[in-house]
Amino acid sequence: MIAVIFTSQRTKYTEGYSDFNEKLEAIANNMSGFIKQESVRQENGFGISISYWENMESAKEFKQIPLHIEAQQKGKTHYYEWYDVKVCAVNKHYTFNIKN
């Protein structure tokens, strides 16, 4: 499994941001190799999003989607003060859930 970890600091500019997110999430959800995404954002604009993929090829395929490329450019010019991306292999995974 591959994890793509995206940490960022948002600007105050929001026009079109939610639309990009919704469309990209829908595309990812329908892609072969996509597992899930987890995201959090603080009130000050700092956020972390992690997408999980079955393999590196699937993660790379998503990166090359034209809408994703457009969103990256808009992110650099409008949506983010900065961002950082890490692509990692997940070597171990386990879950604890007190409710189960």
Chimera marker file (.cmm) of the C-alpha trace (Angstrom):
<marker_set name="trace">
<marker id="1" x="0.000" y="0.000" z="0.000" r="1" g="1" b="0" radius="0.5"/>
<marker id="2" x="1.144" y="3.547" z="-0.787" r="1" g="1" b="0" radius="0.5"/>
<marker id="3" x="0.265" y="6.621" z="1.305" r="1" g="1" b="0" radius="0.5"/>
<marker id="4" x="0.420" y="10.100" z="-0.230" r="1" g="1" b="0" radius="0.5"/>
<marker id="5" x="0.663" y="12.584" z="2.646" r="1" g="1" b="0" radius="0.5"/>
<marker id="6" x="-0.243" y="16.171" z="1.736" r="1" g="1" b="0" radius="0.5"/>
<marker id="7" x="0.299" y="18.800" z="4.430" r="1" g="1" b="0" radius="0.5"/>
<marker id="8" x="-0.576" y="22.388" z="3.629" r="1" g="1" b="0" radius="0.5"/>
<marker id="9" x="-1.332" y="25.881" z="4.801" r="1" g="1" b="0" radius="0.5"/>
<marker id="10" x="-4.354" y="27.393" z="3.073" r="1" g="1" b="0" radius="0.5"/>
<marker id="11" x="-4.692" y="31.004" z="2.030" r="1" g="1" b="0" radius="0.5"/>
<marker id="12" x="-7.919" y="32.913" z="2.626" r="1" g="1" b="0" radius="0.5"/>
<marker id="13" x="-8.889" y="32.468" z="-1.056" r="1" g="1" b="0" radius="0.5"/>
<marker id="14" x="-11.686" y="29.890" z="-1.317" r="1" g="1" b="0" radius="0.5"/>
<marker id="15" x="-13.405" y="30.441" z="-4.676" r="1" g="1" b="0" radius="0.5"/>
<marker id="16" x="-13.680" y="27.101" z="-6.471" r="1" g="1" b="0" radius="0.5"/>
<marker id="17" x="-11.724" y="25.141" z="-3.854" r="1" g="1" b="0" radius="0.5"/>
<marker id="18" x="-14.626" y="22.964" z="-2.696" r="1" g="1" b="0" radius="0.5"/>
<marker id="19" x="-15.607" y="22.247" z="-6.291" r="1" g="1" b="0" radius="0.5"/>
<marker id="20" x="-12.091" y="20.971" z="-7.104" r="1" g="1" b="0" radius="0.5"/>
<marker id="21" x="-12.102" y="18.819" z="-3.954" r="1" g="1" b="0" radius="0.5"/>
<marker id="22" x="-15.499" y="17.272" z="-4.656" r="1" g="1" b="0" radius="0.5"/>
<marker id="23" x="-14.671" y="16.465" z="-8.284" r="1" g="1" b="0" radius="0.5"/>
<marker id="24" x="-11.237" y="15.037" z="-7.462" r="1" g="1" b="0" radius="0.5"/>
<marker id="25" x="-12.641" y="12.900" z="-4.646" r="1" g="1" b="0" radius="0.5"/>
<marker id="26" x="-15.277" y="11.508" z="-7.003" r="1" g="1" b="0" radius="0.5"/>
<marker id="27" x="-12.622" y="10.684" z="-9.608" r="1" g="1" b="0" radius="0.5"/>
<marker id="28" x="-10.346" y="9.029" z="-7.033" r="1" g="1" b="0" radius="0.5"/>
<marker id="29" x="-13.228" y="7.002" z="-5.573" r="1" g="1" b="0" radius="0.5"/>
<marker id="30" x="-13.851" y="5.495" z="-9.015" r="1" g="1" b="0" radius="0.5"/>
<marker id="31" x="-10.225" y="4.740" z="-9.832" r="1" g="1" b="0" radius="0.5"/>
<marker id="32" x="-8.763" y="1.282" z="-9.714" r="1" g="1" b="0" radius="0.5"/>
<marker id="33" x="-6.200" y="1.146" z="-6.924" r="1" g="1" b="0" radius="0.5"/>
<marker id="34" x="-7.717" y="3.869" z="-4.727" r="1" g="1" b="0" radius="0.5"/>
<marker id="35" x="-8.341" y="2.684" z="-1.157" r="1" g="1" b="0" radius="0.5"/>
<marker id="36" x="-9.426" y="5.731" z="0.878" r="1" g="1" b="0" radius="0.5"/>
<marker id="37" x="-8.617" y="9.280" z="1.945" r="1" g="1" b="0" radius="0.5"/>
<marker id="38" x="-8.411" y="10.854" z="5.395" r="1" g="1" b="0" radius="0.5"/>
<marker id="39" x="-8.304" y="14.632" z="5.881" r="1" g="1" b="0" radius="0.5"/>
<marker id="40" x="-8.268" y="17.172" z="8.691" r="1" g="1" b="0" radius="0.5"/>
<marker id="41" x="-8.012" y="20.962" z="8.601" r="1" g="1" b="0" radius="0.5"/>
<marker id="42" x="-7.558" y="23.359" z="11.509" r="1" g="1" b="0" radius="0.5"/>
<marker id="43" x="-9.327" y="26.699" z="11.761" r="1" g="1" b="0" radius="0.5"/>
<marker id="44" x="-6.035" y="28.468" z="11.009" r="1" g="1" b="0" radius="0.5"/>
<marker id="45" x="-5.905" y="26.741" z="7.596" r="1" g="1" b="0" radius="0.5"/>
<marker id="46" x="-3.287" y="24.076" z="8.358" r="1" g="1" b="0" radius="0.5"/>
<marker id="47" x="-4.339" y="20.678" z="7.039" r="1" g="1" b="0" radius="0.5"/>
<marker id="48" x="-3.268" y="17.112" z="6.421" r="1" g="1" b="0" radius="0.5"/>
<marker id="49" x="-4.740" y="14.809" z="3.773" r="1" g="1" b="0" radius="0.5"/>
<marker id="50" x="-3.598" y="11.249" z="3.279" r="1" g="1" b="0" radius="0.5"/>
<marker id="51" x="-4.698" y="9.196" z="0.315" r="1" g="1" b="0" radius="0.5"/>
<marker id="52" x="-4.066" y="5.465" z="0.239" r="1" g="1" b="0" radius="0.5"/>
<marker id="53" x="-3.406" y="3.519" z="-2.950" r="1" g="1" b="0" radius="0.5"/>
<marker id="54" x="-2.847" y="-0.149" z="-3.717" r="1" g="1" b="0" radius="0.5"/>
<marker id="55" x="0.406" y="0.624" z="-5.546" r="1" g="1" b="0" radius="0.5"/>
<marker id="56" x="2.630" y="3.405" z="-6.864" r="1" g="1" b="0" radius="0.5"/>
<marker id="57" x="1.205" y="3.129" z="-10.390" r="1" g="1" b="0" radius="0.5"/>
<marker id="58" x="-2.298" y="3.967" z="-9.121" r="1" g="1" b="0" radius="0.5"/>
<marker id="59" x="-1.030" y="6.996" z="-7.192" r="1" g="1" b="0" radius="0.5"/>
<marker id="60" x="0.905" y="8.216" z="-10.243" r="1" g="1" b="0" radius="0.5"/>
<marker id="61" x="-2.133" y="7.755" z="-12.476" r="1" g="1" b="0" radius="0.5"/>
<marker id="62" x="-4.190" y="10.053" z="-10.248" r="1" g="1" b="0" radius="0.5"/>
<marker id="63" x="-1.436" y="12.686" z="-10.275" r="1" g="1" b="0" radius="0.5"/>
<marker id="64" x="-1.633" y="12.841" z="-14.103" r="1" g="1" b="0" radius="0.5"/>
<marker id="65" x="-5.397" y="13.450" z="-14.364" r="1" g="1" b="0" radius="0.5"/>
<marker id="66" x="-5.957" y="16.806" z="-16.139" r="1" g="1" b="0" radius="0.5"/>
<marker id="67" x="-8.276" y="18.121" z="-13.395" r="1" g="1" b="0" radius="0.5"/>
<marker id="68" x="-5.644" y="17.260" z="-10.776" r="1" g="1" b="0" radius="0.5"/>
<marker id="69" x="-2.970" y="19.089" z="-12.768" r="1" g="1" b="0" radius="0.5"/>
<marker id="70" x="-5.296" y="22.111" z="-13.009" r="1" g="1" b="0" radius="0.5"/>
<marker id="71" x="-5.972" y="21.949" z="-9.258" r="1" g="1" b="0" radius="0.5"/>
<marker id="72" x="-2.229" y="21.804" z="-8.530" r="1" g="1" b="0" radius="0.5"/>
<marker id="73" x="-1.636" y="24.968" z="-10.558" r="1" g="1" b="0" radius="0.5"/>
<marker id="74" x="-4.538" y="26.771" z="-8.876" r="1" g="1" b="0" radius="0.5"/>
<marker id="75" x="-3.213" y="25.600" z="-5.514" r="1" g="1" b="0" radius="0.5"/>
<marker id="76" x="0.167" y="27.171" z="-6.207" r="1" g="1" b="0" radius="0.5"/>
<marker id="77" x="-1.301" y="30.479" z="-7.363" r="1" g="1" b="0" radius="0.5"/>
<marker id="78" x="-4.343" y="30.840" z="-5.080" r="1" g="1" b="0" radius="0.5"/>
<marker id="79" x="-5.176" y="28.187" z="-2.477" r="1" g="1" b="0" radius="0.5"/>
<marker id="80" x="-1.961" y="27.436" z="-0.566" r="1" g="1" b="0" radius="0.5"/>
<marker id="81" x="0.723" y="29.480" z="1.149" r="1" g="1" b="0" radius="0.5"/>
<marker id="82" x="2.780" y="26.279" z="1.068" r="1" g="1" b="0" radius="0.5"/>
<marker id="83" x="2.357" y="22.541" z="0.809" r="1" g="1" b="0" radius="0.5"/>
<marker id="84" x="4.488" y="19.457" z="1.307" r="1" g="1" b="0" radius="0.5"/>
<marker id="85" x="3.966" y="16.017" z="-0.250" r="1" g="1" b="0" radius="0.5"/>
<marker id="86" x="5.388" y="12.726" z="0.953" r="1" g="1" b="0" radius="0.5"/>
<marker id="87" x="4.850" y="9.432" z="-0.881" r="1" g="1" b="0" radius="0.5"/>
<marker id="88" x="5.470" y="6.454" z="1.391" r="1" g="1" b="0" radius="0.5"/>
<marker id="89" x="5.164" y="2.702" z="1.354" r="1" g="1" b="0" radius="0.5"/>
<marker id="90" x="3.026" y="1.447" z="4.220" r="1" g="1" b="0" radius="0.5"/>
<marker id="91" x="4.961" y="-1.413" z="5.756" r="1" g="1" b="0" radius="0.5"/>
<marker id="92" x="2.560" y="-2.213" z="8.569" r="1" g="1" b="0" radius="0.5"/>
<marker id="93" x="-1.037" y="-1.369" z="9.345" r="1" g="1" b="0" radius="0.5"/>
<marker id="94" x="-3.295" y="-2.294" z="12.255" r="1" g="1" b="0" radius="0.5"/>
<marker id="95" x="-6.412" y="-0.877" z="13.866" r="1" g="1" b="0" radius="0.5"/>
<marker id="96" x="-7.834" y="-0.686" z="17.365" r="1" g="1" b="0" radius="0.5"/>
<marker id="97" x="-11.503" y="0.058" z="17.881" r="1" g="1" b="0" radius="0.5"/>
<marker id="98" x="-12.971" y="-0.152" z="21.395" r="1" g="1" b="0" radius="0.5"/>
<marker id="99" x="-16.492" y="-0.464" z="19.950" r="1" g="1" b="0" radius="0.5"/>
<marker id="100" x="-15.763" y="-3.819" z="18.297" r="1" g="1" b="0" radius="0.5"/>
<link id1="1" id2="2" r="1" g="1" b="0" radius="0.2"/>
<link id1="2" id2="3" r="1" g="1" b="0" radius="0.2"/>
<link id1="3" id2="4" r="1" g="1" b="0" radius="0.2"/>
<link id1="4" id2="5" r="1" g="1" b="0" radius="0.2"/>
<link id1="5" id2="6" r="1" g="1" b="0" radius="0.2"/>
<link id1="6" id2="7" r="1" g="1" b="0" radius="0.2"/>
<link id1="7" id2="8" r="1" g="1" b="0" radius="0.2"/>
<link id1="8" id2="9" r="1" g="1" b="0" radius="0.2"/>
<link id1="9" id2="10" r="1" g="1" b="0" radius="0.2"/>
<link id1="10" id2="11" r="1" g="1" b="0" radius="0.2"/>
<link id1="11" id2="12" r="1" g="1" b="0" radius="0.2"/>
<link id1="12" id2="13" r="1" g="1" b="0" radius="0.2"/>
<link id1="13" id2="14" r="1" g="1" b="0" radius="0.2"/>
<link id1="14" id2="15" r="1" g="1" b="0" radius="0.2"/>
<link id1="15" id2="16" r="1" g="1" b="0" radius="0.2"/>
<link id1="16" id2="17" r="1" g="1" b="0" radius="0.2"/>
<link id1="17" id2="18" r="1" g="1" b="0" radius="0.2"/>
<link id1="18" id2="19" r="1" g="1" b="0" radius="0.2"/>
<link id1="19" id2="20" r="1" g="1" b="0" radius="0.2"/>
<link id1="20" id2="21" r="1" g="1" b="0" radius="0.2"/>
<link id1="21" id2="22" r="1" g="1" b="0" radius="0.2"/>
<link id1="22" id2="23" r="1" g="1" b="0" radius="0.2"/>
<link id1="23" id2="24" r="1" g="1" b="0" radius="0.2"/>
<link id1="24" id2="25" r="1" g="1" b="0" radius="0.2"/>
<link id1="25" id2="26" r="1" g="1" b="0" radius="0.2"/>
<link id1="26" id2="27" r="1" g="1" b="0" radius="0.2"/>
<link id1="27" id2="28" r="1" g="1" b="0" radius="0.2"/>
<link id1="28" id2="29" r="1" g="1" b="0" radius="0.2"/>
<link id1="29" id2="30" r="1" g="1" b="0" radius="0.2"/>
<link id1="30" id2="31" r="1" g="1" b="0" radius="0.2"/>
<link id1="31" id2="32" r="1" g="1" b="0" radius="0.2"/>
<link id1="32" id2="33" r="1" g="1" b="0" radius="0.2"/>
<link id1="33" id2="34" r="1" g="1" b="0" radius="0.2"/>
<link id1="34" id2="35" r="1" g="1" b="0" radius="0.2"/>
<link id1="35" id2="36" r="1" g="1" b="0" radius="0.2"/>
<link id1="36" id2="37" r="1" g="1" b="0" radius="0.2"/>
<link id1="37" id2="38" r="1" g="1" b="0" radius="0.2"/>
<link id1="38" id2="39" r="1" g="1" b="0" radius="0.2"/>
<link id1="39" id2="40" r="1" g="1" b="0" radius="0.2"/>
<link id1="40" id2="41" r="1" g="1" b="0" radius="0.2"/>
<link id1="41" id2="42" r="1" g="1" b="0" radius="0.2"/>
<link id1="42" id2="43" r="1" g="1" b="0" radius="0.2"/>
<link id1="43" id2="44" r="1" g="1" b="0" radius="0.2"/>
<link id1="44" id2="45" r="1" g="1" b="0" radius="0.2"/>
<link id1="45" id2="46" r="1" g="1" b="0" radius="0.2"/>
<link id1="46" id2="47" r="1" g="1" b="0" radius="0.2"/>
<link id1="47" id2="48" r="1" g="1" b="0" radius="0.2"/>
<link id1="48" id2="49" r="1" g="1" b="0" radius="0.2"/>
<link id1="49" id2="50" r="1" g="1" b="0" radius="0.2"/>
<link id1="50" id2="51" r="1" g="1" b="0" radius="0.2"/>
<link id1="51" id2="52" r="1" g="1" b="0" radius="0.2"/>
<link id1="52" id2="53" r="1" g="1" b="0" radius="0.2"/>
<link id1="53" id2="54" r="1" g="1" b="0" radius="0.2"/>
<link id1="54" id2="55" r="1" g="1" b="0" radius="0.2"/>
<link id1="55" id2="56" r="1" g="1" b="0" radius="0.2"/>
<link id1="56" id2="57" r="1" g="1" b="0" radius="0.2"/>
<link id1="57" id2="58" r="1" g="1" b="0" radius="0.2"/>
<link id1="58" id2="59" r="1" g="1" b="0" radius="0.2"/>
<link id1="59" id2="60" r="1" g="1" b="0" radius="0.2"/>
<link id1="60" id2="61" r="1" g="1" b="0" radius="0.2"/>
<link id1="61" id2="62" r="1" g="1" b="0" radius="0.2"/>
<link id1="62" id2="63" r="1" g="1" b="0" radius="0.2"/>
<link id1="63" id2="64" r="1" g="1" b="0" radius="0.2"/>
<link id1="64" id2="65" r="1" g="1" b="0" radius="0.2"/>
<link id1="65" id2="66" r="1" g="1" b="0" radius="0.2"/>
<link id1="66" id2="67" r="1" g="1" b="0" radius="0.2"/>
<link id1="67" id2="68" r="1" g="1" b="0" radius="0.2"/>
<link id1="68" id2="69" r="1" g="1" b="0" radius="0.2"/>
<link id1="69" id2="70" r="1" g="1" b="0" radius="0.2"/>
<link id1="70" id2="71" r="1" g="1" b="0" radius="0.2"/>
<link id1="71" id2="72" r="1" g="1" b="0" radius="0.2"/>
<link id1="72" id2="73" r="1" g="1" b="0" radius="0.2"/>
<link id1="73" id2="74" r="1" g="1" b="0" radius="0.2"/>
<link id1="74" id2="75" r="1" g="1" b="0" radius="0.2"/>
<link id1="75" id2="76" r="1" g="1" b="0" radius="0.2"/>
<link id1="76" id2="77" r="1" g="1" b="0" radius="0.2"/>
<link id1="77" id2="78" r="1" g="1" b="0" radius="0.2"/>
<link id1="78" id2="79" r="1" g="1" b="0" radius="0.2"/>
<link id1="79" id2="80" r="1" g="1" b="0" radius="0.2"/>
<link id1="80" id2="81" r="1" g="1" b="0" radius="0.2"/>
<link id1="81" id2="82" r="1" g="1" b="0" radius="0.2"/>
<link id1="82" id2="83" r="1" g="1" b="0" radius="0.2"/>
<link id1="83" id2="84" r="1" g="1" b="0" radius="0.2"/>
<link id1="84" id2="85" r="1" g="1" b="0" radius="0.2"/>
<link id1="85" id2="86" r="1" g="1" b="0" radius="0.2"/>
<link id1="86" id2="87" r="1" g="1" b="0" radius="0.2"/>
<link id1="87" id2="88" r="1" g="1" b="0" radius="0.2"/>
<link id1="88" id2="89" r="1" g="1" b="0" radius="0.2"/>
<link id1="89" id2="90" r="1" g="1" b="0" radius="0.2"/>
<link id1="90" id2="91" r="1" g="1" b="0" radius="0.2"/>
<link id1="91" id2="92" r="1" g="1" b="0" radius="0.2"/>
<link id1="92" id2="93" r="1" g="1" b="0" radius="0.2"/>
<link id1="93" id2="94" r="1" g="1" b="0" radius="0.2"/>
<link id1="94" id2="95" r="1" g="1" b="0" radius="0.2"/>
<link id1="95" id2="96" r="1" g="1" b="0" radius="0.2"/>
<link id1="96" id2="97" r="1" g="1" b="0" radius="0.2"/>
<link id1="97" id2="98" r="1" g="1" b="0" radius="0.2"/>
<link id1="98" id2="99" r="1" g="1" b="0" radius="0.2"/>
<link id1="99" id2="100" r="1" g="1" b="0" radius="0.2"/>
</marker_set>
